[in-house]
Amino acid sequence: MNTPEPHSKLAYLDESFLNSDDARPIRILAEYLKPLSALQRAQVHDTIVFFGSARLTEDGPMGRFYREARELSKLITQWSKGLAQPANRFIVCSGGGGGIMEAANRGAADAQGRSIGFNISLPHEQRPNRYITPELSFEFHYFFMRKLWFAHLARALIVFPGGFGTLDELCEILTLTQTRKLQTKIPVLLYGSEYWHEIINFEALHRHGMISRDDLELFEFVDDPASALLHVQAALTPTRSEDIPLFAHSRSCKSTE
């Protein structure tokens, strides 16, 4: 009598294994490799990242920030499309959800441009907005991998009013820049000076010795789309596409700089 051979699956086809604790490193790596592959296929060279609250609505009490994020994204997209560059430069990128994120993707769509959404899977709050370019819409489980991708391609960061998530993302970039973990400094624009001066007492951080005076120069305040665009253009207008790497590099741990 023949005994049937035990049924087994190839490891990379075994969903129960891939969803197990043992396979967590594989899932983490996949959240790096899938966007890498897709962005390279799309020839995305670098990004302008928009941060801000998912709770802001176009017609809500702080609706002007939604409308101005949309307008600024449109202006940036129009500018980037007009650059004589072989690669796709300065593509608008958001966290993929609603509020300011939706406004950023929507503004790029208004200009008939592409935009990126790095969405995060949350139980109740966030779903990808409909303005993201479909092939540039990504879903993340791990917050830290999502934040890596925000920093990985960013050439500038525009931070609209937001809550814990926005503060977390802002401080991540400021810390990486302050500690020189990024090879290239990322200009940071805090949009809505009245809001930011009320929420964070930057001068007090310096006065108490928690940051240096130079750290206050890691960001600038802007209050309207036109001036924000001028700041971005002044910081980023390139001469040759090879002047800026396709992907941002962390400083080597062997660096003496």
GIVENDA-V692533 format. One record per backbone hydrogen bond with DSSP energy under -0.5 kcal/mol. NH is the residue of the N-H (numbers start at 1). CO is the residue of the C=O. If there is no record, write none. Layout:
NH	CO
NH	CO
//
This chain:
4	2
13	10
14	10
14	11
15	13
18	14
19	15
20	17
23	20
24	21
26	23
27	23
28	24
29	25
30	26
31	27
32	28
32	29
33	29
34	30
36	32
37	33
38	34
39	35
40	36
41	37
42	38
43	40
44	39
45	43
45	88
46	88
47	153
48	91
49	47
49	156
50	93
51	158
53	161
60	57
63	60
65	62
66	62
67	63
68	64
69	65
70	66
71	67
72	68
73	69
74	70
75	71
76	72
77	73
78	74
79	75
80	76
81	77
82	78
82	79
83	80
85	83
88	43
89	87
91	46
92	114
93	48
94	116
100	53
101	98
103	99
104	100
105	101
106	102
107	103
108	104
109	105
110	106
111	107
112	109
113	108
116	92
117	136
118	94
119	117
119	138
121	140
122	120
122	126
129	96
132	129
133	115
136	133
137	134
138	117
138	136
140	119
143	141
146	142
147	143
148	144
149	145
150	146
151	147
152	148
153	149
154	150
155	47
156	47
157	187
158	49
159	157
159	189
160	51
160	158
167	163
168	164
169	165
170	166
171	167
172	168
173	169
174	170
175	171
176	172
177	173
178	174
179	175
180	177
181	176
182	176
183	249
187	155
187	185
188	218
189	157
189	187
190	188
190	220
191	159
191	189
192	190
192	222
196	192
197	193
198	194
199	195
200	196
202	200
205	201
206	202
207	203
208	204
209	206
210	205
211	205
215	212
216	212
216	213
217	214
218	215
220	188
222	190
228	224
229	225
230	226
231	227
232	228
233	229
234	230
235	231
236	232
237	233
243	240
244	241
248	152
251	181
255	252
//
